[in-house]
Amino acid sequence: MSPQDTGFMVVIPARYASTRLPGKPLLDIAGMPMIQHVYQRACESEANAVVIATDDERIRRIAEAFGAQVVMTSADHQSGTDRIQEVAAILGLSEQAVVVNVQGDEPLIPPATINQVAANLRKFNDAGISSLFHTLHDAVELHNPNAVKVVTDAQGYALYFSRSPLPWQDTEPVHGKRHVGIYAYRVATLNQFVIWPRSLLEVSERLEQLRAMHHGVRIIMDEAAQRVPAGVDTPEDLEAVRRFLTDSELP
């Protein structure tokens, strides 16, 4: 199945290797591998197609067993964005096609937010990427380098992303926008992104979206329609999600 010009595709990049959680996509959560939870959430969106992109045969076998379409990709990719571009090339997607990147470690991703980033990219024709944010009011979060901040212009386009407090403020109440790491891309933007060298800002901030901005790509931002829970990066995250999903399935 391929997305129509008016629709979009979801690609879920999934790697087996993880420093803190080896085999993360296949870890059990409430009786299913994590990647199956993510896949089911994506299938509840309005996407015309949902594809899992991996370089690992173990992930491929399990994903195909629960009915997912899998595209095998190179093991040499430096980021999920590179993997997504390879999928678009393998499937022969047109340059105007819209692809949403849903990370394989987000088993609680709300389908509404997947629809939201795709719709926003369709709405803003001069944007190459769309993404989301949550309003930020907590000073600790503002100064947390693991919480990426974004500032936007009057139309909602991103001006800059940073791990530093952004904008700077030393008075209460705190205000800001915390970036939510879900993206929709035009395939044309993906095709350019993978041939551009890393920018100095990208290297400094460790934020690859700054490479796109460095080359003039406009990123349209919007406040997430629903709260997007954090992904699974640590054993503690995994246990929290297990508890949440187990409790939510109780009668």
C-alpha positions as YAML, in Angstrom:
chain: A
units: angstrom
residues:
- id: 1
  name: MET
  ca: [0.00, 0.00, 0.00]
- id: 2
  name: SER
  ca: [1.33, 3.47, -0.79]
- id: 3
  name: PRO
  ca: [0.07, 6.84, 0.42]
- id: 4
  name: GLN
  ca: [-2.04, 8.92, -1.94]
- id: 5
  name: ASP
  ca: [-1.18, 12.55, -2.63]
- id: 6
  name: THR
  ca: [-3.78, 13.64, -0.08]
- id: 7
  name: GLY
  ca: [-2.72, 11.12, 2.58]
- id: 8
  name: PHE
  ca: [0.37, 10.21, 4.50]
- id: 9
  name: MET
  ca: [2.48, 7.25, 5.54]
- id: 10
  name: VAL
  ca: [3.87, 6.42, 8.98]
- id: 11
  name: VAL
  ca: [7.36, 4.96, 9.19]
- id: 12
  name: ILE
  ca: [8.52, 3.49, 12.51]
- id: 13
  name: PRO
  ca: [12.32, 3.16, 12.64]
- id: 14
  name: ALA
  ca: [13.33, 0.32, 14.97]
- id: 15
  name: ARG
  ca: [16.87, -0.69, 15.95]
- id: 16
  name: TYR
  ca: [17.75, -3.67, 18.12]
- id: 17
  name: ALA
  ca: [20.83, -2.08, 19.66]
- id: 18
  name: SER
  ca: [20.36, 0.10, 22.74]
- id: 19
  name: THR
  ca: [22.97, 0.92, 25.38]
- id: 20
  name: ARG
  ca: [20.54, 0.98, 28.29]
- id: 21
  name: LEU
  ca: [17.88, -1.39, 26.96]
- id: 22
  name: PRO
  ca: [19.28, -3.96, 24.52]
- id: 23
  name: GLY
  ca: [16.62, -5.33, 22.20]
- id: 24
  name: LYS
  ca: [14.33, -2.47, 23.20]
- id: 25
  name: PRO
  ca: [11.72, -2.82, 20.40]
- id: 26
  name: LEU
  ca: [11.09, -6.45, 21.39]
- id: 27
  name: LEU
  ca: [10.80, -5.98, 25.16]
- id: 28
  name: ASP
  ca: [7.51, -7.25, 26.54]
- id: 29
  name: ILE
  ca: [4.86, -4.75, 27.65]
- id: 30
  name: ALA
  ca: [1.53, -6.20, 28.81]
- id: 31
  name: GLY
  ca: [2.01, -9.34, 26.74]
- id: 32
  name: MET
  ca: [3.18, -7.72, 23.48]
- id: 33
  name: PRO
  ca: [6.54, -6.48, 22.21]
- id: 34
  name: MET
  ca: [6.97, -2.72, 22.49]
- id: 35
  name: ILE
  ca: [7.11, -2.29, 18.72]
- id: 36
  name: GLN
  ca: [3.66, -3.90, 18.38]
- id: 37
  name: HIS
  ca: [2.16, -1.31, 20.75]
- id: 38
  name: VAL
  ca: [3.70, 1.47, 18.65]
- id: 39
  name: TYR
  ca: [2.47, -0.14, 15.43]
- id: 40
  name: GLN
  ca: [-1.08, -0.49, 16.74]
- id: 41
  name: ARG
  ca: [-1.14, 3.15, 17.84]
- id: 42
  name: ALA
  ca: [0.05, 4.23, 14.40]
- id: 43
  name: CYS
  ca: [-2.59, 2.05, 12.72]
- id: 44
  name: GLU
  ca: [-5.25, 3.90, 14.74]
- id: 45
  name: SER
  ca: [-4.22, 7.12, 12.98]
- id: 46
  name: GLU
  ca: [-5.49, 8.21, 9.56]
- id: 47
  name: ALA
  ca: [-2.33, 7.01, 7.80]
- id: 48
  name: ASN
  ca: [-2.77, 5.25, 4.47]
- id: 49
  name: ALA
  ca: [0.09, 2.91, 5.37]
- id: 50
  name: VAL
  ca: [2.24, 2.06, 8.40]
- id: 51
  name: VAL
  ca: [5.70, 0.59, 7.85]
- id: 52
  name: ILE
  ca: [8.34, -0.64, 10.30]
- id: 53
  name: ALA
  ca: [11.88, 0.12, 9.12]
- id: 54
  name: THR
  ca: [14.65, -1.99, 10.60]
- id: 55
  name: ASP
  ca: [18.04, -3.53, 9.90]
- id: 56
  name: ASP
  ca: [17.51, -6.47, 12.25]
- id: 57
  name: GLU
  ca: [16.09, -9.86, 11.25]
- id: 58
  name: ARG
  ca: [14.73, -10.52, 14.76]
- id: 59
  name: ILE
  ca: [12.59, -7.40, 14.58]
- id: 60
  name: ARG
  ca: [11.51, -8.22, 11.02]
- id: 61
  name: ARG
  ca: [10.36, -11.74, 11.95]
- id: 62
  name: ILE
  ca: [8.33, -10.63, 14.96]
- id: 63
  name: ALA
  ca: [6.83, -7.60, 13.20]
- id: 64
  name: GLU
  ca: [5.72, -9.65, 10.21]
- id: 65
  name: ALA
  ca: [4.26, -12.25, 12.59]
- id: 66
  name: PHE
  ca: [1.85, -9.65, 14.00]
- id: 67
  name: GLY
  ca: [0.95, -8.44, 10.51]
- id: 68
  name: ALA
  ca: [3.17, -5.41, 10.00]
- id: 69
  name: GLN
  ca: [4.70, -4.34, 6.70]
- id: 70
  name: VAL
  ca: [8.48, -4.28, 7.18]
- id: 71
  name: VAL
  ca: [11.14, -2.62, 5.04]
- id: 72
  name: MET
  ca: [14.71, -3.77, 5.63]
- id: 73
  name: THR
  ca: [17.21, -0.90, 5.62]
- id: 74
  name: SER
  ca: [20.94, -0.36, 5.96]
- id: 75
  name: ALA
  ca: [22.69, -0.98, 9.27]
- id: 76
  name: ASP
  ca: [24.90, 2.06, 8.67]
- id: 77
  name: HIS
  ca: [22.36, 4.83, 9.26]
- id: 78
  name: GLN
  ca: [23.31, 7.48, 11.82]
- id: 79
  name: SER
  ca: [19.72, 8.48, 12.58]
- id: 80
  name: GLY
  ca: [16.10, 7.49, 12.16]
- id: 81
  name: THR
  ca: [15.74, 10.26, 9.57]
- id: 82
  name: ASP
  ca: [18.28, 8.54, 7.32]
- id: 83
  name: ARG
  ca: [16.40, 5.26, 7.72]
- id: 84
  name: ILE
  ca: [13.08, 6.91, 6.85]
- id: 85
  name: GLN
  ca: [14.55, 8.44, 3.69]
- id: 86
  name: GLU
  ca: [15.77, 5.02, 2.59]
- id: 87
  name: VAL
  ca: [12.26, 3.63, 3.05]
- id: 88
  name: ALA
  ca: [10.83, 6.47, 0.94]
- id: 89
  name: ALA
  ca: [13.38, 5.69, -1.78]
- id: 90
  name: ILE
  ca: [12.75, 1.92, -1.68]
- id: 91
  name: LEU
  ca: [8.98, 2.46, -1.93]
- id: 92
  name: GLY
  ca: [9.36, 5.06, -4.69]
- id: 93
  name: LEU
  ca: [7.39, 7.77, -2.89]
- id: 94
  name: SER
  ca: [6.91, 11.04, -4.74]
- id: 95
  name: GLU
  ca: [8.75, 14.13, -3.54]
- id: 96
  name: GLN
  ca: [5.48, 15.67, -2.32]
- id: 97
  name: ALA
  ca: [4.46, 12.62, -0.29]
- id: 98
  name: VAL
  ca: [4.21, 13.14, 3.48]
- id: 99
  name: VAL
  ca: [5.92, 10.72, 5.86]
- id: 100
  name: VAL
  ca: [5.46, 10.80, 9.64]
- id: 101
  name: ASN
  ca: [8.30, 9.52, 11.81]
- id: 102
  name: VAL
  ca: [6.94, 7.69, 14.86]
- id: 103
  name: GLN
  ca: [9.74, 6.46, 17.10]
- id: 104
  name: GLY
  ca: [9.75, 2.75, 17.91]
- id: 105
  name: ASP
  ca: [10.07, 3.40, 21.64]
- id: 106
  name: GLU
  ca: [6.84, 5.40, 22.07]
- id: 107
  name: PRO
  ca: [4.17, 2.79, 22.90]
- id: 108
  name: LEU
  ca: [1.82, 5.47, 24.27]
- id: 109
  name: ILE
  ca: [1.91, 7.85, 21.28]
- id: 110
  name: PRO
  ca: [-1.60, 9.31, 20.77]
- id: 111
  name: PRO
  ca: [-2.86, 8.67, 17.22]
- id: 112
  name: ALA
  ca: [-4.33, 12.20, 17.16]
- id: 113
  name: THR
  ca: [-0.85, 13.72, 17.28]
- id: 114
  name: ILE
  ca: [0.22, 11.63, 14.29]
- id: 115
  name: ASN
  ca: [-2.73, 13.01, 12.34]
- id: 116
  name: GLN
  ca: [-1.94, 16.52, 13.58]
- id: 117
  name: VAL
  ca: [1.63, 16.75, 12.26]
- id: 118
  name: ALA
  ca: [0.60, 15.30, 8.89]
- id: 119
  name: ALA
  ca: [-2.33, 17.73, 8.54]
- id: 120
  name: ASN
  ca: [-0.17, 20.70, 9.49]
- id: 121
  name: LEU
  ca: [2.41, 19.86, 6.85]
- id: 122
  name: ARG
  ca: [-0.35, 19.64, 4.25]
- id: 123
  name: LYS
  ca: [-1.73, 22.98, 5.40]
- id: 124
  name: PHE
  ca: [1.54, 24.92, 5.29]
- id: 125
  name: ASN
  ca: [2.84, 24.47, 1.78]
- id: 126
  name: ASP
  ca: [6.13, 26.30, 2.38]
- id: 127
  name: ALA
  ca: [7.09, 24.04, 5.30]
- id: 128
  name: GLY
  ca: [9.31, 21.03, 4.73]
- id: 129
  name: ILE
  ca: [8.84, 19.61, 8.23]
- id: 130
  name: SER
  ca: [6.17, 19.85, 10.92]
- id: 131
  name: SER
  ca: [6.42, 19.05, 14.61]
- id: 132
  name: LEU
  ca: [4.75, 19.70, 17.98]
- id: 133
  name: PHE
  ca: [5.36, 21.21, 21.40]
- id: 134
  name: HIS
  ca: [3.88, 21.29, 24.89]
- id: 135
  name: THR
  ca: [3.58, 24.55, 26.82]
- id: 136
  name: LEU
  ca: [6.24, 24.66, 29.52]
- id: 137
  name: HIS
  ca: [5.76, 26.34, 32.91]
- id: 138
  name: ASP
  ca: [8.29, 24.52, 35.10]
- id: 139
  name: ALA
  ca: [11.65, 26.18, 35.82]
- id: 140
  name: VAL
  ca: [13.39, 22.84, 36.40]
- id: 141
  name: GLU
  ca: [12.20, 21.57, 33.02]
- id: 142
  name: LEU
  ca: [13.24, 24.84, 31.37]
- id: 143
  name: HIS
  ca: [16.82, 24.31, 32.57]
- id: 144
  name: ASN
  ca: [16.90, 20.55, 31.88]
- id: 145
  name: PRO
  ca: [19.14, 19.87, 28.84]
- id: 146
  name: ASN
  ca: [17.16, 16.70, 28.12]
- id: 147
  name: ALA
  ca: [14.06, 18.84, 27.57]
- id: 148
  name: VAL
  ca: [14.49, 20.45, 24.15]
- id: 149
  name: LYS
  ca: [13.00, 23.94, 23.89]
- id: 150
  name: VAL
  ca: [11.73, 25.72, 20.78]
- id: 151
  name: VAL
  ca: [10.83, 29.33, 20.02]
- id: 152
  name: THR
  ca: [8.51, 30.20, 17.16]
- id: 153
  name: ASP
  ca: [7.52, 33.24, 15.10]
- id: 154
  name: ALA
  ca: [4.06, 34.79, 14.84]
- id: 155
  name: GLN
  ca: [2.99, 32.25, 12.17]
- id: 156
  name: GLY
  ca: [4.17, 29.27, 14.20]
- id: 157
  name: TYR
  ca: [7.40, 28.54, 12.34]
- id: 158
  name: ALA
  ca: [10.38, 27.44, 14.44]
- id: 159
  name: LEU
  ca: [13.05, 30.08, 14.96]
- id: 160
  name: TYR
  ca: [15.43, 27.89, 16.97]
- id: 161
  name: PHE
  ca: [15.67, 24.73, 19.07]
- id: 162
  name: SER
  ca: [17.99, 24.39, 22.05]
- id: 163
  name: ARG
  ca: [18.83, 22.32, 25.11]
- id: 164
  name: SER
  ca: [19.53, 25.57, 26.94]
- id: 165
  name: PRO
  ca: [16.75, 27.63, 28.59]
- id: 166
  name: LEU
  ca: [14.87, 29.21, 25.71]
- id: 167
  name: PRO
  ca: [13.85, 31.98, 25.88]
- id: 168
  name: TRP
  ca: [16.05, 33.15, 28.74]
- id: 169
  name: GLN
  ca: [14.02, 34.26, 31.76]
- id: 170
  name: ASP
  ca: [14.93, 34.91, 35.38]
- id: 171
  name: THR
  ca: [11.51, 35.85, 36.72]
- id: 172
  name: GLU
  ca: [8.32, 33.97, 37.46]
- id: 173
  name: PRO
  ca: [6.08, 32.75, 35.96]
- id: 174
  name: VAL
  ca: [8.13, 30.60, 33.61]
- id: 175
  name: HIS
  ca: [6.90, 30.25, 30.05]
- id: 176
  name: GLY
  ca: [8.22, 28.32, 27.09]
- id: 177
  name: LYS
  ca: [7.63, 25.51, 24.62]
- id: 178
  name: ARG
  ca: [9.01, 22.02, 25.06]
- id: 179
  name: HIS
  ca: [9.58, 20.25, 21.79]
- id: 180
  name: VAL
  ca: [7.80, 16.93, 21.23]
- id: 181
  name: GLY
  ca: [9.89, 14.66, 19.03]
- id: 182
  name: ILE
  ca: [7.38, 13.65, 16.38]
- id: 183
  name: TYR
  ca: [7.96, 14.86, 12.82]
- id: 184
  name: ALA
  ca: [6.19, 14.88, 9.49]
- id: 185
  name: TYR
  ca: [8.43, 15.34, 6.44]
- id: 186
  name: ARG
  ca: [7.94, 15.97, 2.77]
- id: 187
  name: VAL
  ca: [9.95, 13.36, 0.90]
- id: 188
  name: ALA
  ca: [11.71, 16.15, -1.00]
- id: 189
  name: THR
  ca: [13.06, 17.44, 2.32]
- id: 190
  name: LEU
  ca: [14.20, 13.96, 3.36]
- id: 191
  name: ASN
  ca: [16.05, 13.54, 0.07]
- id: 192
  name: GLN
  ca: [17.93, 16.78, 0.66]
- id: 193
  name: PHE
  ca: [18.55, 16.19, 4.35]
- id: 194
  name: VAL
  ca: [20.55, 12.99, 3.89]
- id: 195
  name: ILE
  ca: [23.05, 14.61, 1.52]
- id: 196
  name: TRP
  ca: [23.71, 17.72, 3.62]
- id: 197
  name: PRO
  ca: [26.69, 17.63, 5.98]
- id: 198
  name: ARG
  ca: [26.01, 18.08, 9.69]
- id: 199
  name: SER
  ca: [25.89, 21.75, 10.66]
- id: 200
  name: LEU
  ca: [27.87, 23.28, 13.52]
- id: 201
  name: LEU
  ca: [24.67, 24.09, 15.40]
- id: 202
  name: GLU
  ca: [23.44, 20.52, 14.99]
- id: 203
  name: VAL
  ca: [26.70, 19.17, 16.41]
- id: 204
  name: SER
  ca: [26.74, 21.68, 19.27]
- id: 205
  name: GLU
  ca: [23.13, 21.13, 20.36]
- id: 206
  name: ARG
  ca: [22.94, 17.45, 19.30]
- id: 207
  name: LEU
  ca: [19.70, 18.25, 17.48]
- id: 208
  name: GLU
  ca: [19.48, 17.12, 13.87]
- id: 209
  name: GLN
  ca: [16.52, 19.37, 13.00]
- id: 210
  name: LEU
  ca: [19.00, 22.26, 13.15]
- id: 211
  name: ARG
  ca: [20.67, 20.83, 10.03]
- id: 212
  name: ALA
  ca: [17.43, 21.34, 8.12]
- id: 213
  name: MET
  ca: [17.00, 24.87, 9.48]
- id: 214
  name: HIS
  ca: [20.62, 25.70, 8.62]
- id: 215
  name: HIS
  ca: [19.76, 24.94, 4.99]
- id: 216
  name: GLY
  ca: [16.60, 27.04, 5.01]
- id: 217
  name: VAL
  ca: [13.94, 24.38, 5.62]
- id: 218
  name: ARG
  ca: [10.94, 25.84, 7.44]
- id: 219
  name: ILE
  ca: [9.56, 23.82, 10.34]
- id: 220
  name: ILE
  ca: [5.95, 24.52, 11.28]
- id: 221
  name: MET
  ca: [5.16, 23.96, 14.97]
- id: 222
  name: ASP
  ca: [1.87, 23.48, 16.79]
- id: 223
  name: GLU
  ca: [0.81, 22.74, 20.35]
- id: 224
  name: ALA
  ca: [0.10, 19.02, 20.64]
- id: 225
  name: ALA
  ca: [-3.62, 18.24, 20.61]
- id: 226
  name: GLN
  ca: [-3.02, 15.61, 23.30]
- id: 227
  name: ARG
  ca: [-0.30, 15.16, 25.87]
- id: 228
  name: VAL
  ca: [2.46, 12.97, 24.41]
- id: 229
  name: PRO
  ca: [4.00, 10.74, 27.10]
- id: 230
  name: ALA
  ca: [7.76, 10.32, 27.19]
- id: 231
  name: GLY
  ca: [9.26, 7.43, 25.27]
- id: 232
  name: VAL
  ca: [11.03, 4.43, 26.79]
- id: 233
  name: ASP
  ca: [14.72, 5.18, 27.28]
- id: 234
  name: THR
  ca: [15.53, 3.58, 30.64]
- id: 235
  name: PRO
  ca: [14.50, 0.51, 32.68]
- id: 236
  name: GLU
  ca: [12.49, 2.88, 34.88]
- id: 237
  name: ASP
  ca: [10.61, 4.19, 31.84]
- id: 238
  name: LEU
  ca: [9.87, 0.62, 30.79]
- id: 239
  name: GLU
  ca: [8.44, -0.34, 34.17]
- id: 240
  name: ALA
  ca: [6.29, 2.81, 34.27]
- id: 241
  name: VAL
  ca: [4.77, 2.02, 30.87]
- id: 242
  name: ARG
  ca: [4.23, -1.62, 31.86]
- id: 243
  name: ARG
  ca: [2.34, -0.52, 34.97]
- id: 244
  name: PHE
  ca: [0.27, 2.00, 33.02]
- id: 245
  name: LEU
  ca: [-0.78, -0.41, 30.29]
- id: 246
  name: THR
  ca: [-1.39, -3.31, 32.67]
- id: 247
  name: ASP
  ca: [-3.56, -1.15, 34.94]
- id: 248
  name: SER
  ca: [-5.45, 0.36, 31.98]
- id: 249
  name: GLU
  ca: [-6.39, -3.12, 30.75]
- id: 250
  name: LEU
  ca: [-7.86, -4.18, 34.09]
- id: 251
  name: PRO
  ca: [-11.71, -4.50, 34.14]
...
